[in-house]
C-alpha cells in the first residue's frame, strides 16, 4: 500500500468513526470530522500531511494514488 492510499484510508476511517461517535455519543465528535476535512484541505495546498510523515516512517513507499 502506498502512502497516499494509506492516508486516504485512514482519513476515511476517522471520518466514519467520528460520525458514528457523533451520532451515538456526543455531537462534539463531529469536530474530529471537521479536523480531518480541514487537514485534507490544507494538505492539498501545502503538501504537508502529518499522517503521511508517520506512514513514511512506518515504511510505506510513495506511489501514484490514482495512476
Secondary structure as GFF3:
##gff-version 3
##sequence-region A 1 67
A	DSSP	alpha_helix	3	24	.	.	.	ID=ss1
A	DSSP	three_ten_helix	27	29	.	.	.	ID=ss2
A	DSSP	alpha_helix	30	46	.	.	.	ID=ss3
A	DSSP	alpha_helix	50	57	.	.	.	ID=ss4
###
